[in-house]
Amino acid sequence: MAKKSGRDGHELITLWGESDFRSPMIDGDFAVSFHLRTMVKDTELIRNHSEKFGVPVM
């Protein structure tokens, strides 16, 4: 997706690593850290962006 949209893949990975996509659940922390509606919104933004470039994410 990064390559097809003219972005640097390393920058994209860095951005994702600094965003809410860093799930504390990976470490066994299941406390609420953000609203589900926010996660759905962010995931839809990524899906919509990837579809513009013909890159499936699902």
PyMOL Python script that loads the backbone (N, CA, C, O; Angstrom):
from pymol import cmd

cmd.read_pdbstr("""\
ATOM      1  N   MET A   1       0.823  -1.176   0.000  1.00  0.00           N
ATOM      2  CA  MET A   1       0.000   0.000   0.000  1.00  0.00           C
ATOM      3  C   MET A   1       0.875   1.249   0.000  1.00  0.00           C
ATOM      4  O   MET A   1       0.617   2.195  -0.744  1.00  0.00           O
ATOM      5  N   ALA A   2       1.897   1.248   0.828  1.00  0.00           N
ATOM      6  CA  ALA A   2       2.778   2.419   0.901  1.00  0.00           C
ATOM      7  C   ALA A   2       3.427   2.684  -0.456  1.00  0.00           C
ATOM      8  O   ALA A   2       3.441   3.821  -0.929  1.00  0.00           O
ATOM      9  N   LYS A   3       3.956   1.648  -1.073  1.00  0.00           N
ATOM     10  CA  LYS A   3       4.647   1.808  -2.357  1.00  0.00           C
ATOM     11  C   LYS A   3       3.698   2.316  -3.432  1.00  0.00           C
ATOM     12  O   LYS A   3       4.042   3.229  -4.182  1.00  0.00           O
ATOM     13  N   LYS A   4       2.499   1.728  -3.515  1.00  0.00           N
ATOM     14  CA  LYS A   4       1.549   2.131  -4.545  1.00  0.00           C
ATOM     15  C   LYS A   4       1.023   3.540  -4.328  1.00  0.00           C
ATOM     16  O   LYS A   4       0.618   4.199  -5.285  1.00  0.00           O
ATOM     17  N   SER A   5       1.022   4.015  -3.087  1.00  0.00           N
ATOM     18  CA  SER A   5       0.526   5.367  -2.829  1.00  0.00           C
ATOM     19  C   SER A   5       1.663   6.393  -2.768  1.00  0.00           C
ATOM     20  O   SER A   5       1.439   7.556  -2.432  1.00  0.00           O
ATOM     21  N   GLY A   6       2.873   5.956  -3.094  1.00  0.00           N
ATOM     22  CA  GLY A   6       4.011   6.871  -3.146  1.00  0.00           C
ATOM     23  C   GLY A   6       4.582   7.228  -1.782  1.00  0.00           C
ATOM     24  O   GLY A   6       5.224   8.267  -1.627  1.00  0.00           O
ATOM     25  N   ARG A   7       4.352   6.381  -0.805  1.00  0.00           N
ATOM     26  CA  ARG A   7       4.854   6.629   0.549  1.00  0.00           C
ATOM     27  C   ARG A   7       6.035   5.706   0.849  1.00  0.00           C
ATOM     28  O   ARG A   7       6.205   4.661   0.222  1.00  0.00           O
ATOM     29  N   ASP A   8       6.828   6.112   1.803  1.00  0.00           N
ATOM     30  CA  ASP A   8       7.949   5.299   2.261  1.00  0.00           C
ATOM     31  C   ASP A   8       7.413   4.244   3.234  1.00  0.00           C
ATOM     32  O   ASP A   8       6.807   4.588   4.249  1.00  0.00           O
ATOM     33  N   GLY A   9       7.633   2.977   2.931  1.00  0.00           N
ATOM     34  CA  GLY A   9       7.139   1.890   3.765  1.00  0.00           C
ATOM     35  C   GLY A   9       7.659   1.948   5.184  1.00  0.00           C
ATOM     36  O   GLY A   9       6.935   1.618   6.123  1.00  0.00           O
ATOM     37  N   HIS A  10       8.908   2.363   5.356  1.00  0.00           N
ATOM     38  CA  HIS A  10       9.483   2.460   6.707  1.00  0.00           C
ATOM     39  C   HIS A  10       8.774   3.541   7.520  1.00  0.00           C
ATOM     40  O   HIS A  10       8.547   3.379   8.719  1.00  0.00           O
ATOM     41  N   GLU A  11       8.424   4.651   6.854  1.00  0.00           N
ATOM     42  CA  GLU A  11       7.696   5.712   7.557  1.00  0.00           C
ATOM     43  C   GLU A  11       6.314   5.234   7.969  1.00  0.00           C
ATOM     44  O   GLU A  11       5.835   5.571   9.052  1.00  0.00           O
ATOM     45  N   LEU A  12       5.670   4.447   7.107  1.00  0.00           N
ATOM     46  CA  LEU A  12       4.342   3.932   7.416  1.00  0.00           C
ATOM     47  C   LEU A  12       4.390   2.994   8.619  1.00  0.00           C
ATOM     48  O   LEU A  12       3.539   3.082   9.503  1.00  0.00           O
ATOM     49  N   ILE A  13       5.365   2.108   8.660  1.00  0.00           N
ATOM     50  CA  ILE A  13       5.512   1.195   9.793  1.00  0.00           C
ATOM     51  C   ILE A  13       5.785   1.984  11.075  1.00  0.00           C
ATOM     52  O   ILE A  13       5.244   1.660  12.132  1.00  0.00           O
ATOM     53  N   THR A  14       6.615   3.008  10.981  1.00  0.00           N
ATOM     54  CA  THR A  14       6.897   3.857  12.142  1.00  0.00           C
ATOM     55  C   THR A  14       5.625   4.540  12.628  1.00  0.00           C
ATOM     56  O   THR A  14       5.360   4.581  13.829  1.00  0.00           O
ATOM     57  N   LEU A  15       4.840   5.073  11.703  1.00  0.00           N
ATOM     58  CA  LEU A  15       3.584   5.726  12.061  1.00  0.00           C
ATOM     59  C   LEU A  15       2.646   4.756  12.766  1.00  0.00           C
ATOM     60  O   LEU A  15       2.078   5.087  13.807  1.00  0.00           O
ATOM     61  N   TRP A  16       2.481   3.564  12.207  1.00  0.00           N
ATOM     62  CA  TRP A  16       1.601   2.576  12.829  1.00  0.00           C
ATOM     63  C   TRP A  16       2.106   2.182  14.210  1.00  0.00           C
ATOM     64  O   TRP A  16       1.310   1.926  15.113  1.00  0.00           O
ATOM     65  N   GLY A  17       3.414   2.132  14.378  1.00  0.00           N
ATOM     66  CA  GLY A  17       3.990   1.781  15.663  1.00  0.00           C
ATOM     67  C   GLY A  17       3.781   2.841  16.726  1.00  0.00           C
ATOM     68  O   GLY A  17       3.882   2.556  17.919  1.00  0.00           O
ATOM     69  N   GLU A  18       3.490   4.062  16.302  1.00  0.00           N
ATOM     70  CA  GLU A  18       3.277   5.158  17.239  1.00  0.00           C
ATOM     71  C   GLU A  18       1.801   5.501  17.395  1.00  0.00           C
ATOM     72  O   GLU A  18       1.453   6.470  18.069  1.00  0.00           O
ATOM     73  N   SER A  19       0.944   4.716  16.780  1.00  0.00           N
ATOM     74  CA  SER A  19      -0.487   5.006  16.816  1.00  0.00           C
ATOM     75  C   SER A  19      -1.207   4.042  17.748  1.00  0.00           C
ATOM     76  O   SER A  19      -0.574   3.248  18.444  1.00  0.00           O
ATOM     77  N   ASP A  20      -2.526   4.115  17.758  1.00  0.00           N
ATOM     78  CA  ASP A  20      -3.333   3.217  18.584  1.00  0.00           C
ATOM     79  C   ASP A  20      -3.326   1.790  18.070  1.00  0.00           C
ATOM     80  O   ASP A  20      -3.927   0.910  18.687  1.00  0.00           O
ATOM     81  N   PHE A  21      -2.661   1.546  16.961  1.00  0.00           N
ATOM     82  CA  PHE A  21      -2.565   0.178  16.472  1.00  0.00           C
ATOM     83  C   PHE A  21      -1.602  -0.647  17.314  1.00  0.00           C
ATOM     84  O   PHE A  21      -1.480  -1.856  17.114  1.00  0.00           O
ATOM     85  N   ARG A  22      -0.922  -0.004  18.248  1.00  0.00           N
ATOM     86  CA  ARG A  22      -0.102  -0.735  19.210  1.00  0.00           C
ATOM     87  C   ARG A  22      -1.044  -1.249  20.283  1.00  0.00           C
ATOM     88  O   ARG A  22      -1.335  -0.533  21.240  1.00  0.00           O
ATOM     89  N   SER A  23      -1.507  -2.429  20.148  1.00  0.00           N
ATOM     90  CA  SER A  23      -2.508  -2.960  21.062  1.00  0.00           C
ATOM     91  C   SER A  23      -1.881  -3.464  22.347  1.00  0.00           C
ATOM     92  O   SER A  23      -0.984  -4.306  22.314  1.00  0.00           O
ATOM     93  N   PRO A  24      -2.354  -2.949  23.498  1.00  0.00           N
ATOM     94  CA  PRO A  24      -1.863  -3.472  24.774  1.00  0.00           C
ATOM     95  C   PRO A  24      -2.343  -4.898  25.025  1.00  0.00           C
ATOM     96  O   PRO A  24      -1.819  -5.585  25.901  1.00  0.00           O
ATOM     97  N   MET A  25      -3.349  -5.349  24.252  1.00  0.00           N
ATOM     98  CA  MET A  25      -3.852  -6.716  24.416  1.00  0.00           C
ATOM     99  C   MET A  25      -2.774  -7.750  24.094  1.00  0.00           C
ATOM    100  O   MET A  25      -2.814  -8.875  24.591  1.00  0.00           O
ATOM    101  N   ILE A  26      -1.819  -7.360  23.262  1.00  0.00           N
ATOM    102  CA  ILE A  26      -0.725  -8.272  22.915  1.00  0.00           C
ATOM    103  C   ILE A  26       0.024  -8.677  24.181  1.00  0.00           C
ATOM    104  O   ILE A  26       0.499  -9.806  24.303  1.00  0.00           O
ATOM    105  N   ASP A  27       0.122  -7.733  25.125  1.00  0.00           N
ATOM    106  CA  ASP A  27       0.830  -7.994  26.377  1.00  0.00           C
ATOM    107  C   ASP A  27      -0.100  -8.491  27.478  1.00  0.00           C
ATOM    108  O   ASP A  27       0.297  -8.579  28.640  1.00  0.00           O
ATOM    109  N   GLY A  28      -1.352  -8.818  27.106  1.00  0.00           N
ATOM    110  CA  GLY A  28      -2.301  -9.331  28.095  1.00  0.00           C
ATOM    111  C   GLY A  28      -3.050  -8.253  28.855  1.00  0.00           C
ATOM    112  O   GLY A  28      -3.746  -8.560  29.823  1.00  0.00           O
ATOM    113  N   ASP A  29      -2.927  -6.995  28.442  1.00  0.00           N
ATOM    114  CA  ASP A  29      -3.636  -5.891  29.088  1.00  0.00           C
ATOM    115  C   ASP A  29      -4.947  -5.667  28.342  1.00  0.00           C
ATOM    116  O   ASP A  29      -4.946  -5.169  27.216  1.00  0.00           O
ATOM    117  N   PHE A  30      -6.060  -6.032  28.963  1.00  0.00           N
ATOM    118  CA  PHE A  30      -7.352  -5.928  28.316  1.00  0.00           C
ATOM    119  C   PHE A  30      -8.166  -4.728  28.803  1.00  0.00           C
ATOM    120  O   PHE A  30      -9.372  -4.663  28.568  1.00  0.00           O
ATOM    121  N   ALA A  31      -7.520  -3.789  29.472  1.00  0.00           N
ATOM    122  CA  ALA A  31      -8.204  -2.576  29.918  1.00  0.00           C
ATOM    123  C   ALA A  31      -8.606  -1.740  28.697  1.00  0.00           C
ATOM    124  O   ALA A  31      -7.923  -1.755  27.674  1.00  0.00           O
ATOM    125  N   VAL A  32      -9.704  -1.023  28.814  1.00  0.00           N
ATOM    126  CA  VAL A  32     -10.178  -0.171  27.723  1.00  0.00           C
ATOM    127  C   VAL A  32      -9.174   0.962  27.521  1.00  0.00           C
ATOM    128  O   VAL A  32      -8.862   1.697  28.458  1.00  0.00           O
ATOM    129  N   SER A  33      -8.674   1.098  26.299  1.00  0.00           N
ATOM    130  CA  SER A  33      -7.706   2.158  26.025  1.00  0.00           C
ATOM    131  C   SER A  33      -8.232   3.175  25.017  1.00  0.00           C
ATOM    132  O   SER A  33      -7.707   4.285  24.937  1.00  0.00           O
ATOM    133  N   PHE A  34      -9.257   2.819  24.246  1.00  0.00           N
ATOM    134  CA  PHE A  34      -9.892   3.743  23.317  1.00  0.00           C
ATOM    135  C   PHE A  34     -11.233   3.149  22.889  1.00  0.00           C
ATOM    136  O   PHE A  34     -11.480   1.954  23.052  1.00  0.00           O
ATOM    137  N   HIS A  35     -12.083   3.995  22.345  1.00  0.00           N
ATOM    138  CA  HIS A  35     -13.422   3.557  21.958  1.00  0.00           C
ATOM    139  C   HIS A  35     -13.387   2.685  20.716  1.00  0.00           C
ATOM    140  O   HIS A  35     -12.584   2.910  19.810  1.00  0.00           O
ATOM    141  N   LEU A  36     -14.248   1.707  20.678  1.00  0.00           N
ATOM    142  CA  LEU A  36     -14.366   0.833  19.517  1.00  0.00           C
ATOM    143  C   LEU A  36     -14.711   1.635  18.275  1.00  0.00           C
ATOM    144  O   LEU A  36     -14.205   1.343  17.192  1.00  0.00           O
ATOM    145  N   ARG A  37     -15.569   2.647  18.415  1.00  0.00           N
ATOM    146  CA  ARG A  37     -15.956   3.451  17.243  1.00  0.00           C
ATOM    147  C   ARG A  37     -14.738   4.157  16.641  1.00  0.00           C
ATOM    148  O   ARG A  37     -14.678   4.372  15.431  1.00  0.00           O
ATOM    149  N   THR A  38     -13.774   4.515  17.482  1.00  0.00           N
ATOM    150  CA  THR A  38     -12.557   5.148  16.981  1.00  0.00           C
ATOM    151  C   THR A  38     -11.712   4.141  16.210  1.00  0.00           C
ATOM    152  O   THR A  38     -11.160   4.465  15.159  1.00  0.00           O
ATOM    153  N   MET A  39     -11.612   2.930  16.727  1.00  0.00           N
ATOM    154  CA  MET A  39     -10.863   1.892  16.031  1.00  0.00           C
ATOM    155  C   MET A  39     -11.518   1.561  14.690  1.00  0.00           C
ATOM    156  O   MET A  39     -10.826   1.388  13.686  1.00  0.00           O
ATOM    157  N   VAL A  40     -12.849   1.473  14.670  1.00  0.00           N
ATOM    158  CA  VAL A  40     -13.573   1.188  13.424  1.00  0.00           C
ATOM    159  C   VAL A  40     -13.330   2.312  12.420  1.00  0.00           C
ATOM    160  O   VAL A  40     -13.083   2.048  11.243  1.00  0.00           O
ATOM    161  N   LYS A  41     -13.396   3.558  12.874  1.00  0.00           N
ATOM    162  CA  LYS A  41     -13.155   4.706  11.991  1.00  0.00           C
ATOM    163  C   LYS A  41     -11.759   4.630  11.383  1.00  0.00           C
ATOM    164  O   LYS A  41     -11.594   4.794  10.174  1.00  0.00           O
ATOM    165  N   ASP A  42     -10.763   4.384  12.216  1.00  0.00           N
ATOM    166  CA  ASP A  42      -9.386   4.325  11.734  1.00  0.00           C
ATOM    167  C   ASP A  42      -9.182   3.176  10.759  1.00  0.00           C
ATOM    168  O   ASP A  42      -8.486   3.327   9.755  1.00  0.00           O
ATOM    169  N   THR A  43      -9.784   2.032  11.049  1.00  0.00           N
ATOM    170  CA  THR A  43      -9.641   0.876  10.150  1.00  0.00           C
ATOM    171  C   THR A  43     -10.319   1.148   8.823  1.00  0.00           C
ATOM    172  O   THR A  43      -9.813   0.749   7.774  1.00  0.00           O
ATOM    173  N   GLU A  44     -11.456   1.822   8.853  1.00  0.00           N
ATOM    174  CA  GLU A  44     -12.147   2.162   7.608  1.00  0.00           C
ATOM    175  C   GLU A  44     -11.333   3.155   6.789  1.00  0.00           C
ATOM    176  O   GLU A  44     -11.312   3.070   5.561  1.00  0.00           O
ATOM    177  N   LEU A  45     -10.663   4.095   7.449  1.00  0.00           N
ATOM    178  CA  LEU A  45      -9.803   5.035   6.729  1.00  0.00           C
ATOM    179  C   LEU A  45      -8.677   4.294   6.005  1.00  0.00           C
ATOM    180  O   LEU A  45      -8.371   4.596   4.851  1.00  0.00           O
ATOM    181  N   ILE A  46      -8.071   3.336   6.679  1.00  0.00           N
ATOM    182  CA  ILE A  46      -6.998   2.555   6.066  1.00  0.00           C
ATOM    183  C   ILE A  46      -7.544   1.742   4.898  1.00  0.00           C
ATOM    184  O   ILE A  46      -6.944   1.711   3.824  1.00  0.00           O
ATOM    185  N   ARG A  47      -8.686   1.082   5.108  1.00  0.00           N
ATOM    186  CA  ARG A  47      -9.277   0.273   4.033  1.00  0.00           C
ATOM    187  C   ARG A  47      -9.630   1.143   2.832  1.00  0.00           C
ATOM    188  O   ARG A  47      -9.340   0.769   1.696  1.00  0.00           O
ATOM    189  N   ASN A  48     -10.250   2.293   3.064  1.00  0.00           N
ATOM    190  CA  ASN A  48     -10.619   3.182   1.960  1.00  0.00           C
ATOM    191  C   ASN A  48      -9.392   3.668   1.204  1.00  0.00           C
ATOM    192  O   ASN A  48      -9.404   3.745  -0.025  1.00  0.00           O
ATOM    193  N   HIS A  49      -8.342   3.994   1.932  1.00  0.00           N
ATOM    194  CA  HIS A  49      -7.102   4.459   1.289  1.00  0.00           C
ATOM    195  C   HIS A  49      -6.493   3.341   0.449  1.00  0.00           C
ATOM    196  O   HIS A  49      -6.060   3.568  -0.680  1.00  0.00           O
ATOM    197  N   SER A  50      -6.461   2.138   1.006  1.00  0.00           N
ATOM    198  CA  SER A  50      -5.844   1.025   0.272  1.00  0.00           C
ATOM    199  C   SER A  50      -6.645   0.661  -0.973  1.00  0.00           C
ATOM    200  O   SER A  50      -6.067   0.270  -1.987  1.00  0.00           O
ATOM    201  N   GLU A  51      -7.971   0.786  -0.906  1.00  0.00           N
ATOM    202  CA  GLU A  51      -8.802   0.457  -2.070  1.00  0.00           C
ATOM    203  C   GLU A  51      -8.540   1.421  -3.231  1.00  0.00           C
ATOM    204  O   GLU A  51      -8.663   1.025  -4.390  1.00  0.00           O
ATOM    205  N   LYS A  52      -8.184   2.671  -2.945  1.00  0.00           N
ATOM    206  CA  LYS A  52      -7.860   3.638  -4.002  1.00  0.00           C
ATOM    207  C   LYS A  52      -6.718   3.135  -4.866  1.00  0.00           C
ATOM    208  O   LYS A  52      -6.640   3.456  -6.052  1.00  0.00           O
ATOM    209  N   PHE A  53      -5.823   2.336  -4.266  1.00  0.00           N
ATOM    210  CA  PHE A  53      -4.628   1.883  -4.965  1.00  0.00           C
ATOM    211  C   PHE A  53      -4.705   0.406  -5.320  1.00  0.00           C
ATOM    212  O   PHE A  53      -3.718  -0.180  -5.764  1.00  0.00           O
ATOM    213  N   GLY A  54      -5.881  -0.200  -5.124  1.00  0.00           N
ATOM    214  CA  GLY A  54      -6.062  -1.592  -5.490  1.00  0.00           C
ATOM    215  C   GLY A  54      -5.288  -2.577  -4.613  1.00  0.00           C
ATOM    216  O   GLY A  54      -4.881  -3.644  -5.071  1.00  0.00           O
ATOM    217  N   VAL A  55      -5.091  -2.206  -3.351  1.00  0.00           N
ATOM    218  CA  VAL A  55      -4.340  -3.052  -2.429  1.00  0.00           C
ATOM    219  C   VAL A  55      -5.318  -3.614  -1.392  1.00  0.00           C
ATOM    220  O   VAL A  55      -5.806  -2.865  -0.546  1.00  0.00           O
ATOM    221  N   PRO A  56      -5.611  -4.905  -1.441  1.00  0.00           N
ATOM    222  CA  PRO A  56      -6.538  -5.471  -0.461  1.00  0.00           C
ATOM    223  C   PRO A  56      -5.884  -5.538   0.924  1.00  0.00           C
ATOM    224  O   PRO A  56      -4.703  -5.859   1.054  1.00  0.00           O
ATOM    225  N   VAL A  57      -6.663  -5.234   1.932  1.00  0.00           N
ATOM    226  CA  VAL A  57      -6.160  -5.320   3.300  1.00  0.00           C
ATOM    227  C   VAL A  57      -7.001  -6.290   4.126  1.00  0.00           C
ATOM    228  O   VAL A  57      -6.738  -6.478   5.314  1.00  0.00           O
ATOM    229  N   MET A  58      -7.975  -6.886   3.531  1.00  0.00           N
ATOM    230  CA  MET A  58      -8.826  -7.828   4.257  1.00  0.00           C
ATOM    231  C   MET A  58      -8.752  -9.176   3.617  1.00  0.00           C
ATOM    232  O   MET A  58      -9.400 -10.115   4.080  1.00  0.00           O
TER     233      MET A  58
END
""", "prot")
cmd.dss("prot")
cmd.show_as("cartoon", "prot")
cmd.util.cbc("prot")
cmd.orient("prot")
